[in-house]
Amino acid sequence: MFEKCSAIGYRQALDGIEQKTLVHGEKTLMVEFRLQKGVALPLHSHPHEQIGYLVKGQIRLTIGIDVHDVLPGDSWCIPGDVLHCAEIIDNSVAVEVFSPVREDYLSPVTL
């Protein structure tokens, strides 16, 4: 599968958080998140392993009991079923890969 860069296909995940599935295969899925300053991603978990990279901005990411101040170029891996949350310190863009594929991220809604 190959996808060209496009400004369409973003959907609002939560207030202040937009997401777009960039590409997916049989076992992995890659998503871009646009995160607004001051937003908090609530504590949650899911069975998917989640690997991320901060493209721009600043976030405070909590994985289990560990808190990380994340800056552009930093990356992370969240094992499946581990509680995690994030505080968006500055407008940010993150790219994350999920395995297995998150079926709930396969149907984009254009904003």
Phi and psi restraints in degrees (range 20) as a CNS / XPLOR table:
assign (resid 1 and name C) (resid 2 and name N)
       (resid 2 and name CA) (resid 2 and name C) 1.0 -136.9 20.0 2
assign (resid 2 and name N) (resid 2 and name CA)
       (resid 2 and name C) (resid 3 and name N) 1.0 137.6 20.0 2
assign (resid 2 and name C) (resid 3 and name N)
       (resid 3 and name CA) (resid 3 and name C) 1.0 -128.9 20.0 2
assign (resid 3 and name N) (resid 3 and name CA)
       (resid 3 and name C) (resid 4 and name N) 1.0 134.5 20.0 2
assign (resid 3 and name C) (resid 4 and name N)
       (resid 4 and name CA) (resid 4 and name C) 1.0 -83.6 20.0 2
assign (resid 4 and name N) (resid 4 and name CA)
       (resid 4 and name C) (resid 5 and name N) 1.0 151.9 20.0 2
assign (resid 4 and name C) (resid 5 and name N)
       (resid 5 and name CA) (resid 5 and name C) 1.0 -60.3 20.0 2
assign (resid 5 and name N) (resid 5 and name CA)
       (resid 5 and name C) (resid 6 and name N) 1.0 136.0 20.0 2
assign (resid 5 and name C) (resid 6 and name N)
       (resid 6 and name CA) (resid 6 and name C) 1.0 -152.8 20.0 2
assign (resid 6 and name N) (resid 6 and name CA)
       (resid 6 and name C) (resid 7 and name N) 1.0 146.7 20.0 2
assign (resid 6 and name C) (resid 7 and name N)
       (resid 7 and name CA) (resid 7 and name C) 1.0 -85.2 20.0 2
assign (resid 7 and name N) (resid 7 and name CA)
       (resid 7 and name C) (resid 8 and name N) 1.0 -4.0 20.0 2
assign (resid 7 and name C) (resid 8 and name N)
       (resid 8 and name CA) (resid 8 and name C) 1.0 -99.5 20.0 2
assign (resid 8 and name N) (resid 8 and name CA)
       (resid 8 and name C) (resid 9 and name N) 1.0 163.6 20.0 2
assign (resid 8 and name C) (resid 9 and name N)
       (resid 9 and name CA) (resid 9 and name C) 1.0 101.7 20.0 2
assign (resid 9 and name N) (resid 9 and name CA)
       (resid 9 and name C) (resid 10 and name N) 1.0 1.7 20.0 2
assign (resid 9 and name C) (resid 10 and name N)
       (resid 10 and name CA) (resid 10 and name C) 1.0 -79.3 20.0 2
assign (resid 10 and name N) (resid 10 and name CA)
       (resid 10 and name C) (resid 11 and name N) 1.0 148.1 20.0 2
assign (resid 10 and name C) (resid 11 and name N)
       (resid 11 and name CA) (resid 11 and name C) 1.0 -135.9 20.0 2
assign (resid 11 and name N) (resid 11 and name CA)
       (resid 11 and name C) (resid 12 and name N) 1.0 154.3 20.0 2
assign (resid 11 and name C) (resid 12 and name N)
       (resid 12 and name CA) (resid 12 and name C) 1.0 -83.2 20.0 2
assign (resid 12 and name N) (resid 12 and name CA)
       (resid 12 and name C) (resid 13 and name N) 1.0 117.2 20.0 2
assign (resid 12 and name C) (resid 13 and name N)
       (resid 13 and name CA) (resid 13 and name C) 1.0 -82.8 20.0 2
assign (resid 13 and name N) (resid 13 and name CA)
       (resid 13 and name C) (resid 14 and name N) 1.0 -46.4 20.0 2
assign (resid 13 and name C) (resid 14 and name N)
       (resid 14 and name CA) (resid 14 and name C) 1.0 -146.5 20.0 2
assign (resid 14 and name N) (resid 14 and name CA)
       (resid 14 and name C) (resid 15 and name N) 1.0 168.6 20.0 2
assign (resid 14 and name C) (resid 15 and name N)
       (resid 15 and name CA) (resid 15 and name C) 1.0 -56.8 20.0 2
assign (resid 15 and name N) (resid 15 and name CA)
       (resid 15 and name C) (resid 16 and name N) 1.0 123.7 20.0 2
assign (resid 15 and name C) (resid 16 and name N)
       (resid 16 and name CA) (resid 16 and name C) 1.0 84.8 20.0 2
assign (resid 16 and name N) (resid 16 and name CA)
       (resid 16 and name C) (resid 17 and name N) 1.0 2.9 20.0 2
assign (resid 16 and name C) (resid 17 and name N)
       (resid 17 and name CA) (resid 17 and name C) 1.0 -130.0 20.0 2
assign (resid 17 and name N) (resid 17 and name CA)
       (resid 17 and name C) (resid 18 and name N) 1.0 117.1 20.0 2
assign (resid 17 and name C) (resid 18 and name N)
       (resid 18 and name CA) (resid 18 and name C) 1.0 -110.2 20.0 2
assign (resid 18 and name N) (resid 18 and name CA)
       (resid 18 and name C) (resid 19 and name N) 1.0 148.0 20.0 2
assign (resid 18 and name C) (resid 19 and name N)
       (resid 19 and name CA) (resid 19 and name C) 1.0 -138.5 20.0 2
assign (resid 19 and name N) (resid 19 and name CA)
       (resid 19 and name C) (resid 20 and name N) 1.0 152.2 20.0 2
assign (resid 19 and name C) (resid 20 and name N)
       (resid 20 and name CA) (resid 20 and name C) 1.0 -143.7 20.0 2
assign (resid 20 and name N) (resid 20 and name CA)
       (resid 20 and name C) (resid 21 and name N) 1.0 125.5 20.0 2
assign (resid 20 and name C) (resid 21 and name N)
       (resid 21 and name CA) (resid 21 and name C) 1.0 -73.7 20.0 2
assign (resid 21 and name N) (resid 21 and name CA)
       (resid 21 and name C) (resid 22 and name N) 1.0 120.4 20.0 2
assign (resid 21 and name C) (resid 22 and name N)
       (resid 22 and name CA) (resid 22 and name C) 1.0 -82.7 20.0 2
assign (resid 22 and name N) (resid 22 and name CA)
       (resid 22 and name C) (resid 23 and name N) 1.0 -47.1 20.0 2
assign (resid 22 and name C) (resid 23 and name N)
       (resid 23 and name CA) (resid 23 and name C) 1.0 -165.2 20.0 2
assign (resid 23 and name N) (resid 23 and name CA)
       (resid 23 and name C) (resid 24 and name N) 1.0 156.5 20.0 2
assign (resid 23 and name C) (resid 24 and name N)
       (resid 24 and name CA) (resid 24 and name C) 1.0 -148.9 20.0 2
assign (resid 24 and name N) (resid 24 and name CA)
       (resid 24 and name C) (resid 25 and name N) 1.0 157.4 20.0 2
assign (resid 24 and name C) (resid 25 and name N)
       (resid 25 and name CA) (resid 25 and name C) 1.0 -123.5 20.0 2
assign (resid 25 and name N) (resid 25 and name CA)
       (resid 25 and name C) (resid 26 and name N) 1.0 -155.5 20.0 2
assign (resid 25 and name C) (resid 26 and name N)
       (resid 26 and name CA) (resid 26 and name C) 1.0 -74.3 20.0 2
assign (resid 26 and name N) (resid 26 and name CA)
       (resid 26 and name C) (resid 27 and name N) 1.0 -30.5 20.0 2
assign (resid 26 and name C) (resid 27 and name N)
       (resid 27 and name CA) (resid 27 and name C) 1.0 -118.4 20.0 2
assign (resid 27 and name N) (resid 27 and name CA)
       (resid 27 and name C) (resid 28 and name N) 1.0 -15.9 20.0 2
assign (resid 27 and name C) (resid 28 and name N)
       (resid 28 and name CA) (resid 28 and name C) 1.0 -136.6 20.0 2
assign (resid 28 and name N) (resid 28 and name CA)
       (resid 28 and name C) (resid 29 and name N) 1.0 160.3 20.0 2
assign (resid 28 and name C) (resid 29 and name N)
       (resid 29 and name CA) (resid 29 and name C) 1.0 -143.4 20.0 2
assign (resid 29 and name N) (resid 29 and name CA)
       (resid 29 and name C) (resid 30 and name N) 1.0 134.7 20.0 2
assign (resid 29 and name C) (resid 30 and name N)
       (resid 30 and name CA) (resid 30 and name C) 1.0 -114.3 20.0 2
assign (resid 30 and name N) (resid 30 and name CA)
       (resid 30 and name C) (resid 31 and name N) 1.0 133.5 20.0 2
assign (resid 30 and name C) (resid 31 and name N)
       (resid 31 and name CA) (resid 31 and name C) 1.0 -130.3 20.0 2
assign (resid 31 and name N) (resid 31 and name CA)
       (resid 31 and name C) (resid 32 and name N) 1.0 141.0 20.0 2
assign (resid 31 and name C) (resid 32 and name N)
       (resid 32 and name CA) (resid 32 and name C) 1.0 -101.9 20.0 2
assign (resid 32 and name N) (resid 32 and name CA)
       (resid 32 and name C) (resid 33 and name N) 1.0 133.3 20.0 2
assign (resid 32 and name C) (resid 33 and name N)
       (resid 33 and name CA) (resid 33 and name C) 1.0 -115.8 20.0 2
assign (resid 33 and name N) (resid 33 and name CA)
       (resid 33 and name C) (resid 34 and name N) 1.0 132.2 20.0 2
assign (resid 33 and name C) (resid 34 and name N)
       (resid 34 and name CA) (resid 34 and name C) 1.0 -106.7 20.0 2
assign (resid 34 and name N) (resid 34 and name CA)
       (resid 34 and name C) (resid 35 and name N) 1.0 120.9 20.0 2
assign (resid 34 and name C) (resid 35 and name N)
       (resid 35 and name CA) (resid 35 and name C) 1.0 -121.7 20.0 2
assign (resid 35 and name N) (resid 35 and name CA)
       (resid 35 and name C) (resid 36 and name N) 1.0 126.5 20.0 2
assign (resid 35 and name C) (resid 36 and name N)
       (resid 36 and name CA) (resid 36 and name C) 1.0 -89.4 20.0 2
assign (resid 36 and name N) (resid 36 and name CA)
       (resid 36 and name C) (resid 37 and name N) 1.0 140.6 20.0 2
assign (resid 36 and name C) (resid 37 and name N)
       (resid 37 and name CA) (resid 37 and name C) 1.0 -50.9 20.0 2
assign (resid 37 and name N) (resid 37 and name CA)
       (resid 37 and name C) (resid 38 and name N) 1.0 136.0 20.0 2
assign (resid 37 and name C) (resid 38 and name N)
       (resid 38 and name CA) (resid 38 and name C) 1.0 90.8 20.0 2
assign (resid 38 and name N) (resid 38 and name CA)
       (resid 38 and name C) (resid 39 and name N) 1.0 -9.3 20.0 2
assign (resid 38 and name C) (resid 39 and name N)
       (resid 39 and name CA) (resid 39 and name C) 1.0 -80.8 20.0 2
assign (resid 39 and name N) (resid 39 and name CA)
       (resid 39 and name C) (resid 40 and name N) 1.0 146.6 20.0 2
assign (resid 39 and name C) (resid 40 and name N)
       (resid 40 and name CA) (resid 40 and name C) 1.0 -118.0 20.0 2
assign (resid 40 and name N) (resid 40 and name CA)
       (resid 40 and name C) (resid 41 and name N) 1.0 126.3 20.0 2
assign (resid 40 and name C) (resid 41 and name N)
       (resid 41 and name CA) (resid 41 and name C) 1.0 -86.3 20.0 2
assign (resid 41 and name N) (resid 41 and name CA)
       (resid 41 and name C) (resid 42 and name N) 1.0 117.0 20.0 2
assign (resid 41 and name C) (resid 42 and name N)
       (resid 42 and name CA) (resid 42 and name C) 1.0 -62.2 20.0 2
assign (resid 42 and name N) (resid 42 and name CA)
       (resid 42 and name C) (resid 43 and name N) 1.0 156.4 20.0 2
assign (resid 42 and name C) (resid 43 and name N)
       (resid 43 and name CA) (resid 43 and name C) 1.0 -59.0 20.0 2
assign (resid 43 and name N) (resid 43 and name CA)
       (resid 43 and name C) (resid 44 and name N) 1.0 128.0 20.0 2
assign (resid 43 and name C) (resid 44 and name N)
       (resid 44 and name CA) (resid 44 and name C) 1.0 -158.9 20.0 2
assign (resid 44 and name N) (resid 44 and name CA)
       (resid 44 and name C) (resid 45 and name N) 1.0 171.7 20.0 2
assign (resid 44 and name C) (resid 45 and name N)
       (resid 45 and name CA) (resid 45 and name C) 1.0 -146.8 20.0 2
assign (resid 45 and name N) (resid 45 and name CA)
       (resid 45 and name C) (resid 46 and name N) 1.0 163.9 20.0 2
assign (resid 45 and name C) (resid 46 and name N)
       (resid 46 and name CA) (resid 46 and name C) 1.0 -156.6 20.0 2
assign (resid 46 and name N) (resid 46 and name CA)
       (resid 46 and name C) (resid 47 and name N) 1.0 163.0 20.0 2
assign (resid 46 and name C) (resid 47 and name N)
       (resid 47 and name CA) (resid 47 and name C) 1.0 -74.9 20.0 2
assign (resid 47 and name N) (resid 47 and name CA)
       (resid 47 and name C) (resid 48 and name N) 1.0 -7.0 20.0 2
assign (resid 47 and name C) (resid 48 and name N)
       (resid 48 and name CA) (resid 48 and name C) 1.0 -83.5 20.0 2
assign (resid 48 and name N) (resid 48 and name CA)
       (resid 48 and name C) (resid 49 and name N) 1.0 136.4 20.0 2
assign (resid 48 and name C) (resid 49 and name N)
       (resid 49 and name CA) (resid 49 and name C) 1.0 -69.9 20.0 2
assign (resid 49 and name N) (resid 49 and name CA)
       (resid 49 and name C) (resid 50 and name N) 1.0 142.0 20.0 2
assign (resid 49 and name C) (resid 50 and name N)
       (resid 50 and name CA) (resid 50 and name C) 1.0 -132.7 20.0 2
assign (resid 50 and name N) (resid 50 and name CA)
       (resid 50 and name C) (resid 51 and name N) 1.0 118.3 20.0 2
assign (resid 50 and name C) (resid 51 and name N)
       (resid 51 and name CA) (resid 51 and name C) 1.0 -115.4 20.0 2
assign (resid 51 and name N) (resid 51 and name CA)
       (resid 51 and name C) (resid 52 and name N) 1.0 130.3 20.0 2
assign (resid 51 and name C) (resid 52 and name N)
       (resid 52 and name CA) (resid 52 and name C) 1.0 -132.4 20.0 2
assign (resid 52 and name N) (resid 52 and name CA)
       (resid 52 and name C) (resid 53 and name N) 1.0 163.4 20.0 2
assign (resid 52 and name C) (resid 53 and name N)
       (resid 53 and name CA) (resid 53 and name C) 1.0 -144.0 20.0 2
assign (resid 53 and name N) (resid 53 and name CA)
       (resid 53 and name C) (resid 54 and name N) 1.0 128.1 20.0 2
assign (resid 53 and name C) (resid 54 and name N)
       (resid 54 and name CA) (resid 54 and name C) 1.0 -88.7 20.0 2
assign (resid 54 and name N) (resid 54 and name CA)
       (resid 54 and name C) (resid 55 and name N) 1.0 117.1 20.0 2
assign (resid 54 and name C) (resid 55 and name N)
       (resid 55 and name CA) (resid 55 and name C) 1.0 -80.4 20.0 2
assign (resid 55 and name N) (resid 55 and name CA)
       (resid 55 and name C) (resid 56 and name N) 1.0 -46.5 20.0 2
assign (resid 55 and name C) (resid 56 and name N)
       (resid 56 and name CA) (resid 56 and name C) 1.0 -152.9 20.0 2
assign (resid 56 and name N) (resid 56 and name CA)
       (resid 56 and name C) (resid 57 and name N) 1.0 159.3 20.0 2
assign (resid 56 and name C) (resid 57 and name N)
       (resid 57 and name CA) (resid 57 and name C) 1.0 99.4 20.0 2
assign (resid 57 and name N) (resid 57 and name CA)
       (resid 57 and name C) (resid 58 and name N) 1.0 -155.3 20.0 2
assign (resid 57 and name C) (resid 58 and name N)
       (resid 58 and name CA) (resid 58 and name C) 1.0 -156.0 20.0 2
assign (resid 58 and name N) (resid 58 and name CA)
       (resid 58 and name C) (resid 59 and name N) 1.0 133.1 20.0 2
assign (resid 58 and name C) (resid 59 and name N)
       (resid 59 and name CA) (resid 59 and name C) 1.0 -133.9 20.0 2
assign (resid 59 and name N) (resid 59 and name CA)
       (resid 59 and name C) (resid 60 and name N) 1.0 159.3 20.0 2
assign (resid 59 and name C) (resid 60 and name N)
       (resid 60 and name CA) (resid 60 and name C) 1.0 -112.8 20.0 2
assign (resid 60 and name N) (resid 60 and name CA)
       (resid 60 and name C) (resid 61 and name N) 1.0 113.5 20.0 2
assign (resid 60 and name C) (resid 61 and name N)
       (resid 61 and name CA) (resid 61 and name C) 1.0 -109.1 20.0 2
assign (resid 61 and name N) (resid 61 and name CA)
       (resid 61 and name C) (resid 62 and name N) 1.0 126.6 20.0 2
assign (resid 61 and name C) (resid 62 and name N)
       (resid 62 and name CA) (resid 62 and name C) 1.0 -108.1 20.0 2
assign (resid 62 and name N) (resid 62 and name CA)
       (resid 62 and name C) (resid 63 and name N) 1.0 123.5 20.0 2
assign (resid 62 and name C) (resid 63 and name N)
       (resid 63 and name CA) (resid 63 and name C) 1.0 -122.0 20.0 2
assign (resid 63 and name N) (resid 63 and name CA)
       (resid 63 and name C) (resid 64 and name N) 1.0 111.5 20.0 2
assign (resid 63 and name C) (resid 64 and name N)
       (resid 64 and name CA) (resid 64 and name C) 1.0 63.2 20.0 2
assign (resid 64 and name N) (resid 64 and name CA)
       (resid 64 and name C) (resid 65 and name N) 1.0 -119.5 20.0 2
assign (resid 64 and name C) (resid 65 and name N)
       (resid 65 and name CA) (resid 65 and name C) 1.0 -103.3 20.0 2
assign (resid 65 and name N) (resid 65 and name CA)
       (resid 65 and name C) (resid 66 and name N) 1.0 -0.9 20.0 2
assign (resid 65 and name C) (resid 66 and name N)
       (resid 66 and name CA) (resid 66 and name C) 1.0 -91.8 20.0 2
assign (resid 66 and name N) (resid 66 and name CA)
       (resid 66 and name C) (resid 67 and name N) 1.0 131.8 20.0 2
assign (resid 66 and name C) (resid 67 and name N)
       (resid 67 and name CA) (resid 67 and name C) 1.0 -110.0 20.0 2
assign (resid 67 and name N) (resid 67 and name CA)
       (resid 67 and name C) (resid 68 and name N) 1.0 132.6 20.0 2
assign (resid 67 and name C) (resid 68 and name N)
       (resid 68 and name CA) (resid 68 and name C) 1.0 -128.2 20.0 2
assign (resid 68 and name N) (resid 68 and name CA)
       (resid 68 and name C) (resid 69 and name N) 1.0 129.0 20.0 2
assign (resid 68 and name C) (resid 69 and name N)
       (resid 69 and name CA) (resid 69 and name C) 1.0 -87.4 20.0 2
assign (resid 69 and name N) (resid 69 and name CA)
       (resid 69 and name C) (resid 70 and name N) 1.0 113.7 20.0 2
assign (resid 69 and name C) (resid 70 and name N)
       (resid 70 and name CA) (resid 70 and name C) 1.0 -103.9 20.0 2
assign (resid 70 and name N) (resid 70 and name CA)
       (resid 70 and name C) (resid 71 and name N) 1.0 129.6 20.0 2
assign (resid 70 and name C) (resid 71 and name N)
       (resid 71 and name CA) (resid 71 and name C) 1.0 -120.0 20.0 2
assign (resid 71 and name N) (resid 71 and name CA)
       (resid 71 and name C) (resid 72 and name N) 1.0 163.5 20.0 2
assign (resid 71 and name C) (resid 72 and name N)
       (resid 72 and name CA) (resid 72 and name C) 1.0 -52.0 20.0 2
assign (resid 72 and name N) (resid 72 and name CA)
       (resid 72 and name C) (resid 73 and name N) 1.0 134.5 20.0 2
assign (resid 72 and name C) (resid 73 and name N)
       (resid 73 and name CA) (resid 73 and name C) 1.0 95.7 20.0 2
assign (resid 73 and name N) (resid 73 and name CA)
       (resid 73 and name C) (resid 74 and name N) 1.0 -15.7 20.0 2
assign (resid 73 and name C) (resid 74 and name N)
       (resid 74 and name CA) (resid 74 and name C) 1.0 -78.6 20.0 2
assign (resid 74 and name N) (resid 74 and name CA)
       (resid 74 and name C) (resid 75 and name N) 1.0 153.7 20.0 2
assign (resid 74 and name C) (resid 75 and name N)
       (resid 75 and name CA) (resid 75 and name C) 1.0 -139.0 20.0 2
assign (resid 75 and name N) (resid 75 and name CA)
       (resid 75 and name C) (resid 76 and name N) 1.0 166.0 20.0 2
assign (resid 75 and name C) (resid 76 and name N)
       (resid 76 and name CA) (resid 76 and name C) 1.0 -152.4 20.0 2
assign (resid 76 and name N) (resid 76 and name CA)
       (resid 76 and name C) (resid 77 and name N) 1.0 161.9 20.0 2
assign (resid 76 and name C) (resid 77 and name N)
       (resid 77 and name CA) (resid 77 and name C) 1.0 -135.9 20.0 2
assign (resid 77 and name N) (resid 77 and name CA)
       (resid 77 and name C) (resid 78 and name N) 1.0 124.5 20.0 2
assign (resid 77 and name C) (resid 78 and name N)
       (resid 78 and name CA) (resid 78 and name C) 1.0 -112.0 20.0 2
assign (resid 78 and name N) (resid 78 and name CA)
       (resid 78 and name C) (resid 79 and name N) 1.0 114.5 20.0 2
assign (resid 78 and name C) (resid 79 and name N)
       (resid 79 and name CA) (resid 79 and name C) 1.0 -63.5 20.0 2
assign (resid 79 and name N) (resid 79 and name CA)
       (resid 79 and name C) (resid 80 and name N) 1.0 156.2 20.0 2
assign (resid 79 and name C) (resid 80 and name N)
       (resid 80 and name CA) (resid 80 and name C) 1.0 -58.0 20.0 2
assign (resid 80 and name N) (resid 80 and name CA)
       (resid 80 and name C) (resid 81 and name N) 1.0 144.8 20.0 2
assign (resid 80 and name C) (resid 81 and name N)
       (resid 81 and name CA) (resid 81 and name C) 1.0 68.2 20.0 2
assign (resid 81 and name N) (resid 81 and name CA)
       (resid 81 and name C) (resid 82 and name N) 1.0 13.5 20.0 2
assign (resid 81 and name C) (resid 82 and name N)
       (resid 82 and name CA) (resid 82 and name C) 1.0 -95.8 20.0 2
assign (resid 82 and name N) (resid 82 and name CA)
       (resid 82 and name C) (resid 83 and name N) 1.0 131.5 20.0 2
assign (resid 82 and name C) (resid 83 and name N)
       (resid 83 and name CA) (resid 83 and name C) 1.0 -65.2 20.0 2
assign (resid 83 and name N) (resid 83 and name CA)
       (resid 83 and name C) (resid 84 and name N) 1.0 138.7 20.0 2
assign (resid 83 and name C) (resid 84 and name N)
       (resid 84 and name CA) (resid 84 and name C) 1.0 -155.2 20.0 2
assign (resid 84 and name N) (resid 84 and name CA)
       (resid 84 and name C) (resid 85 and name N) 1.0 158.2 20.0 2
assign (resid 84 and name C) (resid 85 and name N)
       (resid 85 and name CA) (resid 85 and name C) 1.0 -156.2 20.0 2
assign (resid 85 and name N) (resid 85 and name CA)
       (resid 85 and name C) (resid 86 and name N) 1.0 170.7 20.0 2
assign (resid 85 and name C) (resid 86 and name N)
       (resid 86 and name CA) (resid 86 and name C) 1.0 -147.9 20.0 2
assign (resid 86 and name N) (resid 86 and name CA)
       (resid 86 and name C) (resid 87 and name N) 1.0 145.9 20.0 2
assign (resid 86 and name C) (resid 87 and name N)
       (resid 87 and name CA) (resid 87 and name C) 1.0 -114.3 20.0 2
assign (resid 87 and name N) (resid 87 and name CA)
       (resid 87 and name C) (resid 88 and name N) 1.0 127.9 20.0 2
assign (resid 87 and name C) (resid 88 and name N)
       (resid 88 and name CA) (resid 88 and name C) 1.0 -90.9 20.0 2
assign (resid 88 and name N) (resid 88 and name CA)
       (resid 88 and name C) (resid 89 and name N) 1.0 109.4 20.0 2
assign (resid 88 and name C) (resid 89 and name N)
       (resid 89 and name CA) (resid 89 and name C) 1.0 -81.1 20.0 2
assign (resid 89 and name N) (resid 89 and name CA)
       (resid 89 and name C) (resid 90 and name N) 1.0 -36.4 20.0 2
assign (resid 89 and name C) (resid 90 and name N)
       (resid 90 and name CA) (resid 90 and name C) 1.0 -143.5 20.0 2
assign (resid 90 and name N) (resid 90 and name CA)
       (resid 90 and name C) (resid 91 and name N) 1.0 155.9 20.0 2
assign (resid 90 and name C) (resid 91 and name N)
       (resid 91 and name CA) (resid 91 and name C) 1.0 -48.2 20.0 2
assign (resid 91 and name N) (resid 91 and name CA)
       (resid 91 and name C) (resid 92 and name N) 1.0 131.1 20.0 2
assign (resid 91 and name C) (resid 92 and name N)
       (resid 92 and name CA) (resid 92 and name C) 1.0 -139.2 20.0 2
assign (resid 92 and name N) (resid 92 and name CA)
       (resid 92 and name C) (resid 93 and name N) 1.0 158.9 20.0 2
assign (resid 92 and name C) (resid 93 and name N)
       (resid 93 and name CA) (resid 93 and name C) 1.0 -130.8 20.0 2
assign (resid 93 and name N) (resid 93 and name CA)
       (resid 93 and name C) (resid 94 and name N) 1.0 127.0 20.0 2
assign (resid 93 and name C) (resid 94 and name N)
       (resid 94 and name CA) (resid 94 and name C) 1.0 -126.5 20.0 2
assign (resid 94 and name N) (resid 94 and name CA)
       (resid 94 and name C) (resid 95 and name N) 1.0 146.8 20.0 2
assign (resid 94 and name C) (resid 95 and name N)
       (resid 95 and name CA) (resid 95 and name C) 1.0 -116.7 20.0 2
assign (resid 95 and name N) (resid 95 and name CA)
       (resid 95 and name C) (resid 96 and name N) 1.0 130.8 20.0 2
assign (resid 95 and name C) (resid 96 and name N)
       (resid 96 and name CA) (resid 96 and name C) 1.0 -133.0 20.0 2
assign (resid 96 and name N) (resid 96 and name CA)
       (resid 96 and name C) (resid 97 and name N) 1.0 148.1 20.0 2
assign (resid 96 and name C) (resid 97 and name N)
       (resid 97 and name CA) (resid 97 and name C) 1.0 -116.2 20.0 2
assign (resid 97 and name N) (resid 97 and name CA)
       (resid 97 and name C) (resid 98 and name N) 1.0 134.3 20.0 2
assign (resid 97 and name C) (resid 98 and name N)
       (resid 98 and name CA) (resid 98 and name C) 1.0 -118.3 20.0 2
assign (resid 98 and name N) (resid 98 and name CA)
       (resid 98 and name C) (resid 99 and name N) 1.0 140.1 20.0 2
assign (resid 98 and name C) (resid 99 and name N)
       (resid 99 and name CA) (resid 99 and name C) 1.0 -141.2 20.0 2
assign (resid 99 and name N) (resid 99 and name CA)
       (resid 99 and name C) (resid 100 and name N) 1.0 130.9 20.0 2
assign (resid 99 and name C) (resid 100 and name N)
       (resid 100 and name CA) (resid 100 and name C) 1.0 -68.1 20.0 2
assign (resid 100 and name N) (resid 100 and name CA)
       (resid 100 and name C) (resid 101 and name N) 1.0 177.8 20.0 2
assign (resid 100 and name C) (resid 101 and name N)
       (resid 101 and name CA) (resid 101 and name C) 1.0 -56.6 20.0 2
assign (resid 101 and name N) (resid 101 and name CA)
       (resid 101 and name C) (resid 102 and name N) 1.0 133.6 20.0 2
assign (resid 101 and name C) (resid 102 and name N)
       (resid 102 and name CA) (resid 102 and name C) 1.0 -84.3 20.0 2
assign (resid 102 and name N) (resid 102 and name CA)
       (resid 102 and name C) (resid 103 and name N) 1.0 106.7 20.0 2
assign (resid 102 and name C) (resid 103 and name N)
       (resid 103 and name CA) (resid 103 and name C) 1.0 -60.3 20.0 2
assign (resid 103 and name N) (resid 103 and name CA)
       (resid 103 and name C) (resid 104 and name N) 1.0 -31.5 20.0 2
assign (resid 103 and name C) (resid 104 and name N)
       (resid 104 and name CA) (resid 104 and name C) 1.0 -71.1 20.0 2
assign (resid 104 and name N) (resid 104 and name CA)
       (resid 104 and name C) (resid 105 and name N) 1.0 -8.8 20.0 2
assign (resid 104 and name C) (resid 105 and name N)
       (resid 105 and name CA) (resid 105 and name C) 1.0 -103.0 20.0 2
assign (resid 105 and name N) (resid 105 and name CA)
       (resid 105 and name C) (resid 106 and name N) 1.0 8.1 20.0 2
assign (resid 105 and name C) (resid 106 and name N)
       (resid 106 and name CA) (resid 106 and name C) 1.0 -87.4 20.0 2
assign (resid 106 and name N) (resid 106 and name CA)
       (resid 106 and name C) (resid 107 and name N) 1.0 -16.8 20.0 2
assign (resid 106 and name C) (resid 107 and name N)
       (resid 107 and name CA) (resid 107 and name C) 1.0 -108.5 20.0 2
assign (resid 107 and name N) (resid 107 and name CA)
       (resid 107 and name C) (resid 108 and name N) 1.0 91.2 20.0 2
assign (resid 107 and name C) (resid 108 and name N)
       (resid 108 and name CA) (resid 108 and name C) 1.0 -70.4 20.0 2
assign (resid 108 and name N) (resid 108 and name CA)
       (resid 108 and name C) (resid 109 and name N) 1.0 147.7 20.0 2
assign (resid 108 and name C) (resid 109 and name N)
       (resid 109 and name CA) (resid 109 and name C) 1.0 -118.2 20.0 2
assign (resid 109 and name N) (resid 109 and name CA)
       (resid 109 and name C) (resid 110 and name N) 1.0 124.7 20.0 2
assign (resid 109 and name C) (resid 110 and name N)
       (resid 110 and name CA) (resid 110 and name C) 1.0 -74.0 20.0 2
assign (resid 110 and name N) (resid 110 and name CA)
       (resid 110 and name C) (resid 111 and name N) 1.0 131.6 20.0 2
